[in-house]
Amino acid sequence: MKILVIEDEPEMVKTIESFLSNEKFIVEKATDYDSGIEKVFLYEYDCILLDISLPGGSGLKILEKMKKAGVAGNVIIISAKDSIEDKITGLDFGADDYLTKPFHLAELHARIKAVMRRKQLDGKEILHFGNLSLDFKNRLVFVDEKELKLNRKEFDMLSFFTTNTNRLITKEALAEHVWGDNTDAADNLDFVYSQMKNLRKKLKDSGADIVIENVYGIGYKLDKYPPIGLMKIATYHRQLGDKVTFFKGDLKEFVADLLTKKCVEKLYNIDNTIKWNIHYENIKTYIRNNKPIEYYDFPHTKSNYQNLSTLALKESRDFYQKKKYEQEPFFDRVYVATLFTFYFKITVETINFAKTLVKDNSDVFVGGVSATLLYGDIIEQTGITPIKGLLNKPKMLDKDNKILGKKKDIIVDTLPLDYSILEETDYKYPENNAYYGYMTRGCFRNCPFCAVPTLEPDYCEYVSLKEKIEETKVQFGEQRNLLLLDNNVLYSKRFPEIIQEIIDCGFGKNAIITEPNEYGIALKNLENGLNDTAYTKKMFNLNLLLLNRLNGETQQKTYDLLANNLLMNYYTATKENLLKVATEILPLYTKHFRKLPKQRYVDFNQGVDARLFTEEKAELLGKINIRPLRIAFDNWNDREHYEKAIRLSAKAGIHNFSNYILYNFKDKPQDFYVRLRLNVDLCKELKINIYSFPMKFHPITGEDRFNRDYLGKFWNRKYVRAVQAVLNAIKGKVGSEEDFFEKAFGKNEAEFFKILNMPETMILYRFFFEWLGEKENPYPISQNAWWQCWLETFNNLNENETAELEEIIHQNKFASLQTENYNPKFSKLLKFYTNFRDDVITQGTELYKLKQEYDSNPTRKLRRKGINSKEKKI
């Protein structure tokens, strides 16, 4: 866990740092207002300890700026001030706790843990993620109640992922969080790859129901949106009376699970006096590995049918090890959903493995984004012909009228979603409490960077959603939010009808909801046999969740009830026993999980087109609980339309906006800057919030579709990497704070290009390298020194030499660059790029010592004001 201490009393900082470091926290410090602001906005922390009275400004002002900018953070105010007004102000600004000096370090430790539990763990010391449990108090990990040995960094990485399940985690963000911000200056991130490889292997070998996905060229991700297409296909097959199974993850693990279940069934048929289910994980491990049966603690030796039991176990392992399942397939049909094109290698591997689970290749159905965009590539790599586009016609999956019967006119794309399949997996999707759907389909535009024209070539101006919402509500309970995946809803001539239907569905302005009782819904669906696998798992997990919430005699009584009915182990839990105890569990769950009213939101997730805004359409959007309103801003040429759309929406009462800012396409770097700048200026003028998410363009078709290093016409590697370095520091999000934006991207285009050309180490340690130039005896590699050298160098070059040096810098290949191999005129400048990259983080070097001095003293702004480091402003 990573802690930031913003405190100006050196002895207190030293004491807190020593204590928390001994408790295995990474501790960073800031000693004044300016350095506190710098740290808070550049890096991410699990908890911030914030003093109110700081040299240069108030800690409350830092808190206020964090709140305005939407910077997440668990904040505990530590202050000598004990007034009620200060406490109320601090808590109103978003502080999570308030601790008055002096205090005991043990109490501080307890407060930090309590804040972490409330914010990340919903009040619990232990986080359950599938069959994996993280004990944050004791830093232990268990898989199916067996301890999984992780080193300190592996534990920190795993905890970071499990408490950030709705985020794409960049390698840089992971390194900065687990190893500290000193890693920003590292030459490469090989140490992250190494630790991640070890962690993923340990999770896989232990049978943990968690897969940390590698997003090629970007980082890692634990989860994403639910598979809406598969949810419709599940509904289709249930209507035909088919048994449906949903799985997400490594298919080899899936096969091992299927064989283990079959093995356990076989063992029960041989000898039902033994509780084989208790040994499920051991049996699965035995099937997957090559250790002799004597190595495992199986009860087969106690069976009256020992030989038969032993034979059943060995046959199951043999079946797995020799891949006999390829000759005796498990399924009649397998559907594979594909998403982004950068998953192509994994997609191909998944499809080819899926072929081993069916009798014939024609029984593997592949659809989705990649299946459509990389249609020919998938045929070439797998031999499977995927489904292009939507399932928007009858008989696209089955053509036999005898099979379909009265269902022959079903159009899969129009079916309601089967939410039950989401309960079959231990993944918790970020958007797992929303109605999903479309109210229009397709887009009339043909933007070359967009896949929609290929996926949905025909524009449909109205799709009613009300009936599907009602069906979902009856079957799966009321959902909190409405997530619409329309690609151009404003183009519809029936837009007023669409807005009115959204309001009628309960998502009008200021709409709230009291969410339904999860246990009651799961119980109803289990009783009705909707999806026994899903709701057996769901009710088992809810029982344990309730048990953790109880205490005293009630907890003991509930534990006894569950234990006596074999409901403390998932593999021994049965539908019959879950239903048996439900009459006693339901009232307890209802009492201890009371739902409070919450705001409901509408999200047109794919954004709306600024070019189609009118005052009437903006007013209509203002009538629903839309948050955020995503307005596309892909090109500076659209500035007039975009600004008009923002102004009209703000006038209609919408205050929260979001957009992706595409770069590296046909734009120039200065186009990228002015779009971001406009958003900041609009926020300041209109008193709104616009969060921009810069997104690097990558071709989705053509010869560069697999080239992760693709560069647009006006971009180069140095510029792209510089933008990524800035985005890493600001966590990929550009908010509304003008001062912070100008520090990150520059006050104008000239400053922006200066940042783009700056050595990466100086970008990441901007304040430090500025400070080096402001010392009494300026350090020779300060930011000012680099810029002066830049100007002097280029002033002395002819046109050809200028082009040659720019090419070297723009290639951004400095790690192995030998400066002596180039024009001597370049040597002095190139040293700023090739040298000193490790010195900032290497103990004992002069730069390292200077960085320590910088971290423990007021920033340059305070020095110019003549404020002594020991003075304290009250």
N, C-alpha and C positions, 0 to 999 in steps of 0.2 A: 504494500500500500504506500502511496506517495502523499506526503504532507508538506504544505507550504506554511511557514511561520512568518507572518508579517509583524514584526516587533522591533522597537528601537533600543531596548535595554539589552546590552551585550551579554550580561551575566544570565539574564532570563533566557535569552536565545540559546546560549551555550548549554544551560541546564536542560531545557526542553529537547534540544537536538540530541544530547547525550542519552537522555532517558528513552526517547522514541526510537533512536537508532538501535538501542539494546532490545527494543521490542520488535525489531525486524522491519521497521518502517524506513522508507527512503525519505530523508528530510532535506528540504531546501529552505532558504531563508531570504527575506528582504527586510531592510532596516529603515525604510522611509516610504513615503507615499508614492514617489515616482517609480522606484524599483518594484514596489508592490503591484502597481498598475501594470508594469512591464511583464512581470511574472504571470499574473492572473490571466492576461490576454494572450500570452505567447504559449503557455503550457497548460496541461490538464492535471488536476490533482484530485485525490480521493477526498481530502479534507483540507480546509484552509483555516488556520488559527490567526485571527485578525484583531490587532489592537486598534482602539479608536483614535488615540492621540498619537499622531506620527509626525515627524519632521516633514514639512511640505504640504500637509493636508490631513484630512480626517479619514479614518478607516471606513466610516459610514459612507463617505463619498465613493470610495472604491466599491463598496457593496451596492450602492445605487447605480453606478456605471455598469457593474456586472449584470444587474437586473435588467437595465435598459437594453443592453447588448445581447441579452439572452445567453450569457455565459453560465454554463452549469457549474455547480460546485457546492459541496457541503461546507458551510461556514459556521465556525464557532467563534464568537467574539470573546476575546480575553482582555479585560480592561479594569483599571483601577476605579473607573467611574461606576458607581452603583445606583445611579438614579433610575427611577421608574421610566422617566422620559427617554433616556438613552436605550434602555432595554426594549421599550415599545418600538422606538424608531428602528433599532437594529432588526428586530423581528419582522416589522412591517416591510423593511427593505429586502427581506429574504433570508436573514440569518436563521440557522437551525437550532442554535443554542447560545447561551450567554453565561460566561463564567467570570466571576469577579476576583481580581487579585487581592490578596495572595490566595493561592489554591494549592492543594496537594496534587502531585504528579499522578498519583493513582486515580484521583477523581478525573483529571484531564483525560487519562487513558480510557476510563469508563465512558466519559462523554463522547469521545471520538468513536468508540465502538457502537454506542447507542445511536449516534447520528448515522453511521454506516448501515446499521440494521434497519433504521426507519426508511432511509432513502433507497438503498439498494436491495435489501433483503426482506422488506416488509415486516420488520420487527424481529426477525429470527436470527439466531446465531448460525444456523445451518441452512444452506441453500440446496434444494433438491432439483436436479436437472436430469430427468429420466431416471435411470438406475444409478446415477452418479450423485454423490452428496459431498458438499464442501463445508467443512467445519472451519469457519473463519477464525474462531476464537483460538483453536489449537493448531490451526494451519494443517489440517489433515484432509485427505480425500479418500472416499470410499466408493467402490463399485460393487453394487449388490452386497453391501455390508462388509466387504473385504477391503482392507486398506490398500490403496494404490500409492506406492512410494514415489514422490516427486521431490525434486530439489527445490530450493527456494525460488529460483527464477521461473521454473515450470509451474509452480503453484501460483505465482503472481500473474503469469500469462493466462492460465486457465481461469482464474478469478476475474481477470479483466474481460475475457470473452463472455463468461456466464453472466456478468452484470452489465454487458453492453450488447445484448442479443439483437438489437435492431440497428446495429451499425456495421458499416464496412470499415474494418480496422486496417489502416495502412501500416506497412512495415515500420515506417518512421514513427507513427503514433505509438505503436506497440513498444518499440525500443525506448522511446522517450518516457513512456509511462513506467516501464519495468526497470530500466537501467538508469533513468534520470536524464535531465536535459543535456548532460555532457555528451551524450551519444550523437547529438546533432552534428558535431564536428568530425565524427568518425569517417574514415575513408570509404567504408562500405558497411553493409549490414549483414555480413556473413554470420556474425554471432547470433542474429535473430533466426536466420535459416536453420542453423545448427540446433538451437534450442527448440524451435518449432518442430523440426523433424523428430527429435527425441520425444517431445510431448505427444505428438500425434501417434507415434509408434506405441507409446505406453498406453494411451487411451484405446487404441485398436486392440492391442494384445490383451488388455484387461476385459474386453467385451463391453466397454462403456458405450451407452446409447447416445453418443455425441460425436459429431463429425465437424471439425473445423475446416471449412472449405477454403481452398486456395484460389483466389481470384487473380489470375495470371497478370503479372506486371503491376498489380496494385497493392494487394495485401491479403487479408483473410476475412472471412465472414462466417458467422454461425447460422444465421437464418435469413429468410427473405419472405416475400409475400406468399400467401397460400396459393396452391396450384389451381386456379379457378377453372381452367379447362378440364382437369382431372375430376374436379368436384362435380361438374356437369356430366361427365362420362359415367361417374359413379351413380348418379341419379338415373341415367339411362339404363344401366345394367340392372339396377335394383328393380326398375319398372318391368324388366323382362324376367325377373325372378332369379337373377344370377347372384352368386356369392362374390362379393367384392373385397379385395384386400389392398390397402394402401401402404406403400413403403417409401421412405426417403433415406438415402444413405448408401453404404457399400453393399452391393448385391451379394457378395460372397458371405457377408455377415448374415444377410437375410436368409440365404440358403442354409447356413449353419443353424439358424433358429428354426427353420422349417423341419430340418432333419432331427433336431433335438426334440421338438414337440412330437414328432412321429415316434421317436425312440422311447420317450416317456410313456406314450400311449401303449406301445408294444410291451413295455415292462409292466404296466398295470394289468394288461391282459394275461401276462405270464403269472404275476403274483400281486394281487391287490391288497395284500396285508402290509405292504411297505409303502411309505409316503415318498414315492419317487420324485414328486414335484419339488420337494425341498432341495434336491440335489441337481436341479435343472442347470445351474451355471457350471457346476463341476462336469456334468455330462457334456455340455456344450464345449467346454475347454478341452475335454478328452477327445471329442470328435474332431476338433480343429487341429490338435497337436499330435505329436508322435511319441509321447511318453507312454511307457507300458501301463496297463490297467492297474497294476499293483501300486502305482504311484498315487492313485486317487483314493479318496476315502468314500468309496461307494458301498452301499449296504447289500450288494449282490451276493457277498459271501455269507450273509445271514439268511438268504432266501432258501426256501425249501426246493427252489428250482434254480439253483446256482448256475448250473451249466447253461440252461436256456437264457438266463439273465445275462450271463457273460457273453453268450453268442449274440444276443440282441445288441449289446453295446458295441461289440467288435464289428458287426455287420454295418451298423450306422456309421461308424468311423470310416470303414472301408468304402462305403457308399459316397462319403464326402471326399475322402482323400483321392480316390480314383475317378472322381467326377462321374459316377454312374448315373447321377441325376440327369445328365445330358441324354441318356437313353430312355429314362423314365421321367419325362417332364412333369413339373408341378402344376402348370396352369394351361388352360385352354387358350388364353390370350394375355398378352402383356402390353400395356400402354406406357410409352416413355415420353415425358414432357420435356421440351428443350427450351432454354431461355437465351442467354446472351451468347454471341458468337465466340467470345473469348473462352467459353467453356468447351470448345469444340473437341479437344482431345478427350476430355472426360466424357463428353456426350457419346463419342464414337465407342469408347470402351464400354460404356453402360449399354448401348444398343447391342453390341456384339455379345456381351454376356447375357442380355435378355433373350437372345436367340437360343440359349441353352435351356431355358425354362419352359419352352413350348415345343410342340411336335413339329411344327413347320415354320419357316421364316415368315410366311405370310400371316402368321398369327401375332407378329410383333407390329404394333402400330406406333408410329412416331409423328408427333406434331409439335406445334409451338413456333417460337420466333426463329431459332436456328434452323429448324426443319424446313421452314419456308425460304429463308434467305440463303441457306447453304444446301439447297435441295440436291443439286448435282454432286456436291462434295459428300453428302451423306450416302447417296446411292453408291458412289465410288468406294467409299471406305467401309461400308457395312453390307451392301447388297440389298438393303431395305429401301423401298420407295416410300418416302414420307408423305404425309397429308399436307398439302399446301393450303395456307390460309385458314378459314373458319369452317367449322362443321355446321354450315348454314343451309344444308339441303337434306331432305329425307334420304334414308338408306345409304348414308355415306360410310357407315360402319358395318352394316349387314344388309344384304340385298335379298335374302330369302324371305318371302312373305310368310312361309310356314313358321319360321322362327319368330318373326315379328308379330304375326297375327294382327290384333287390333292396334298395335303400336307402329304400324308400317309408315305412318305419316309423321312420326316424331322427328323434330329438328333439334339436335343435341344442343346447339348454341342457344336455344330459347328456354332450355330447362332450368329449373331452380337448382341451387347448389346443394350438394350433400355435405353439410358441415361436419357430419359425424366422422368422416375419414381423418379429419385433423386431430381427433382424439386417439387415433391409432398410433400416432407417432409421438415420441417424447419431445420433439421440437416444439418450441413455443414461438409461433410466428408473431412478429411485432404488431401487425394489424390483425389481431385475432378476435376482435370484438366489434366487427363492422359488417354491415351489409355491403356486398360487392356487386357491382353490376355496371351496365351501360344504359344511357338513355338516348344515345345516338351511336351509330357505328361508322367507321371510316373517316376520311378527310378528303375535302375537295382539292387540297393543295398537293403538290408533289415535291416536297423538300428533299434534296438529294441525300441529306444525312438522316432521314427518317425512314423507318421500316413500314410505317402504316400503309402507304399506298400498295405495297406488295402483300401485306397481311390482310388488309381490308379494302380491296379496290373499289367497292361500291359504297357510296354514302347513303346512310339511312337516317332520315331526319327525326325519327321519334320511335323510341322503344319504351313501352310502359313498364314501370318497375313495381307498381303498387301491389299487384297480385303476387309477385315473387317475394316481396317483403312480408306479406301476410302469411304466405306458406312457410317461410323461414321462421317467422315469429311463433307460429303454432308448433312447429316441429322442434326448433332448436332454441326458442326463447328470444326475447327482444335483444337486439344488438345496439350497442351505444352509438356508433358513428355510421356515416354513409360514405363509402369510398367508391367514386365513380371513375371509370377508366376511359371516358369519352376522349376522343382526340380532337374534336372541333365542335363542341356543343353550341357555340355562338352562331355557327353557320345555319343552324336549323331554323326554318320559318316557324316552327312550333315551340320556340324557346319559351314564350310565356306559359304554355301548357306544361312544359317540363318543370319550370320553377313552381308552378302551382301544385303539381303532383308531389314534388319534394316537400312542400309545406304540408300538404295533406298527409304525408307519410310520417309527420312528426318532427320535421327538421326546419321549422321556421325560425325566425329571429329569436334568440335567447331560449331556444328549446332546451329542456332538461330531461333527464331520464333517471329512474331508479332501476338499476339493472336487476334482472330476475335471479332467483335462487338457483345456483348452478347444480346443487345436489338434487333439487327437485326435478330439474330437467333431465339430468342423467338417469335418475331413478325411473322416470316415466319412459324414457327411451329404452332402458334395459328391460323393463317389464314388457314393453311392446315388441321386443326383439328386433329393434331397428338395426343395430350393429353391435352384437354382443362383445366382439373383441374390443371395440372402441370404448363402450360404456362400462365394461368390466374394469378396464384400465382407469377410466375416469373416476369411477366411484372408489376404487382402491386408493388412488392418489388423494381424493378428497377426504377419505377417512383418516389418512395419515396427517393431512393438513390440519384437520380438526383436532386430532390428538395432540399435536404440537401447540395448539392454541389453548388447550385446557390445562388445568392444574389441580393439585390436591386430590381429594377423594373422587371427584368426577373424572379426572384423567385416569386414575387407577381403574375405576369401574369400566370406563370405555376401553382401556387397554385390554382388560380381562375379556370383555365381550368380543373384541376383534381377535385376540389370541386364541380363545376357545373355539372360534369358528375358522381358524387357519387363515386369517385375513391380514396378518402382519408380514407376509411374504407374498409378493405378486404371483409367483408361480404356483402357490397353493390356493390362491383366491379363486373362488368359483362364483358363477352367477347366482346359484342357489343360495349360497351363504351370504352374499352381499344383499340379496333381497330379504333374507331372513333377519338381518340386523337393522335394516333400513328404518323400521318403525321407531327404533330407539335413537338412531343416529340423526335422522332428519330434523327433529325438534332441536337437538343440540346444535346442529350446523346452522339452522335458522337463527338461533339465539346469538351465536358467537360470530356470525358473519353477516351482520346487518348491513344492508346496502344503503349508502347515502346518495342523495340526488347529485347528478353530475351534468355538466354542460355537454351538449351533443354538437358534433361538428360535421359539416359536409366538406369533402375534399374532391375537387375535380383533379385527380392525381396526375393526369397527363398535361394539365395546363390548358389555358384558353388563349385564343388568338387576339393579340392587341389590335390588329388591323380591322377587326369586326366590331369594336366597341362603339356603342352609342349611349347617350344619356339614359335612354329607356332600358337598355340591357344592363347597365351598371346599377340602376335602381332596382331592377329585378333581382340581381345577385345580392343586393343589400338586404333583401327580404328573407334570405335564408342564413343559417348559421354557418357561413363558409369561413374556414380557417385552416390553412392560409389560402388566399386566392393566388393561384400560380399563373402568372402572366408571362408568356414566352418573350424573350428579348434576345434573339439569336443573331441580330445584325444591327450595326449602328445606323444603317439606312432606315431602319424601322423606328428610329428615335421618336419622331413626331407622333406616330400611332401609339407607341408604348407610353410615352409621357401622358398623352391624352387619356389612355385607359387607366393609368394610375390615378390621375386627378379626378376623373369621373367616379372611380370606385371609392376614393377617399371621401368625396362629397356625398356618396351614398351611404357612408357610415362604416365602410370596411377599413380596418386599420392594420391588418396583418397580411403581408404578401410574401411570396417566395418565387424564385425563378432560378433556372439553370442558366449560366452564362457560358455559352459554347465558345471555346477558343481552339486555335490550331486548325481551323477550317479554311474558309476563304478570307477570314478577317486578318487584319494586321494587328500587331501587338498594341498599337495605340488605340485601335478600335475596342479592344478588350478593356483597356484602362478607362476610356471615356464612358463605357456602359456602366462599369462599377461606380465610377464617380457620380454619374447621374443619379443612381440609386441612393447614394449617401446624401446628395443634395436634396433629393425629393423627401427623404426621411426627415431631414432637418426642417425643411420648409413646411411640410404638411403634418408634421408630428405623427408619423406613421412608422411602422417597422417593415423593412424589406430585407429578407435574408437571401443573399445570392449564393449559389453554389457553382463555382466555376467548374466546368466539365471539359476535359480534353477530348477533342474529336478523334474518332478512329473510324476508318471506313468499314462498312458492314458488308460491302460486296466488292468485287473487282480483285485485282492482283495483290492489293495491299490488305486484304481482309484478315490475314493472319499476321500481319506485320505490327507487332506491339510498339515498335519504335517509329511509327509513321509520323512524318512531319508535314505540316501544311506549307503552302507555297511561300508564305511570308514569315515562317517561324524557323528557328534552329534549335539544336539540342540545349544550348546554354540558356536560351530564353524560356524554353519549356521547363527545364530543370529549376530555374530561378523561380518561376511561378509556383512550381510544386513545393519548393522550399518554403516560400511564404505561406502557401496554403497549409503545409504541415504545421507551421507555427500557429496558425489561426484556426486549426482543426477543420479546414475545408469550407468554412462558412464566413461570408463577409456580411457584417451587421451594419448598424446605422450610426455607430460612433465615428464622427468625422475625424477626431484627433487620431484615433487608432487606425482608421483607414489610411490616413495620410502617412503615418509612420510605416505601415505595412507596404503600401503601394506607391507612395510619393504624393507630394502636393500638386504636381502637374505632370504632364507627359515627359518633360525632360528629366525630372526626378525618377519617374518610372523606368525610363531606359537606363538611367544610372544604376538602379537596383537590379535590372535584368543583367547588366554587364558585371556587376559586383561579384567578387569571389564568393563562393557559396558559404564558406565559413563566416564571412562578414555579414551575409544576409541573416544567418541563423543567430549570430551573436552581435546583432546590430548595435545595441546600446554599449556593449563592452568595447567594441572596436572604435566607436565614436569617442568614448571616454579615454582610450589610449592616446588619442590625438590632443586631448585637452589637459593632459598632465603638464606639470611644470617643465619637465623634459620629455616632450612627446615621443612616444615609442615609435620606432621606425616602420612598423607594419600596421599603423592605425588606418582607419577608414579614410581619413584625410590624406594620409601619405599615399595610399593606393590611388586616390582620385588625382592627386597632384602628379603622380608618376604616369597615370593614364594620359593626362593632358600633355605632359612634356613629351611622352613617347610618340603620340600620334602627331604632334606638331612637328616632329623631326622626320616624319616618314613621307616618302613619295606615294603616289597613287597605288602603284603595284604592291609596295611594302604594306600599306594600310590594308589592302584587300587580303594579303597573306596573313597578317596578324589577326585580323577579324575572323578569318576562317579558322585559325587555330583556337581562338577563344570560343567561337560559336560551336565548334565540334564538341566542346566540353569533355575532352578526354585527358584530364590532367593527372590522373593517378600514376600513369607510366610515362608521362611526357619528359623527355630529356631536353632541357632548354639549350644545352650546348650544341644541339644539332640544328639550331635555327639562327637566323640573323642576329648578331650580337646586339643590335638595337632593341630587340624584343626582350632580352634576358632579364633586365631589372623588373619589368612589368610582369612577366610570366611567373616570376618567383612568388608573387602574391597569390597566384593560383595553385602552384605546385608545392610550395613550402608551408610549414606551420599548420598543416591540416590535423596532425595528431597532438601538437604541442599543448593545445588548450586543455586536453583531457589527460595528459600524461603527467603524473606526479613528479615533481622535482624540476620540471622545465621552467624557464623564466615566465613564459606565457601563463602557465598553470598558476604560478604564484601570484601573478598580476590579477588573474581571474578571481582568486580567493580574496585578494585585497578589494577588488571591485564589488564583490558580493557582500562584503562586510562593512561597506562605507556608503554614505549618501551619494546619489548620482550627480552627474555633471551640472544639472540645473541648479541643485542646491549649493554646489561649490561656487557657482557664479554669484549666487545670492549671499555668499559668505556665511552660511549656516553651519555651525560646528556640528560634527557627528554626534556629540554627546548632549546637545541641546534638545529640549523636548517642547514642542508647541502644544499648548493646551487650548 
